[in-house]
């Protein structure tokens, strides 16, 4: 399963991770959307879509809704794949959108980070 890096969540004085929304300890937090982070499991769904002008995009959905985590992961993917992209939080789920058909490369990168991947 995935190890959540220390730099994603703020810590209290005892070194325990705090929820970015309610500032409670992650183990005691009831915020929606943090269940995957609590269990340490992320199951990302990758799909290819066409934009308005016919260009392809790679969409990675079902990610944790933590903006700092998404920002760092998106930046790393964009750098490794040499493409543009962005991240969004939609309905308490994180979404990473990359330009072009990068599904295999994204899958390889996420698998190396111990994130499970499915294709849709």
Rosetta blueprint (number, residue, H / E / L):
1 X L
2 X L
3 X L
4 X L
5 X L
6 X L
7 X L
8 X L
9 X L
10 X L
11 X E
12 X L
13 X L
14 X L
15 X L
16 X L
17 X E
18 X E
19 X L
20 X L
21 X L
22 X L
23 X L
24 X L
25 X E
26 X H
27 X H
28 X H
29 X L
30 X L
31 X L
32 X L
33 X L
34 X L
35 X H
36 X H
37 X H
38 X H
39 X H
40 X L
41 X L
42 X L
43 X E
44 X E
45 X E
46 X E
47 X E
48 X E
49 X E
50 X E
51 X L
52 X L
53 X L
54 X L
55 X L
56 X E
57 X E
58 X E
59 X E
60 X E
61 X E
62 X E
63 X E
64 X L
65 X L
66 X L
67 X H
68 X H
69 X H
70 X H
71 X H
72 X H
73 X H
74 X H
75 X H
76 X H
77 X H
78 X H
79 X H
80 X H
81 X H
82 X L
83 X L
84 X L
85 X E
86 X E
87 X E
88 X E
89 X E
90 X E
91 X L
92 X L
93 X E
94 X E
95 X E
96 X E
97 X E
98 X E
99 X E
100 X L
101 X L
102 X L
103 X H
104 X H
105 X H
106 X H
107 X H
108 X H
109 X H
110 X H
111 X H
112 X H
113 X L
114 X L
115 X L
116 X E
117 X E
118 X E
119 X E
120 X L
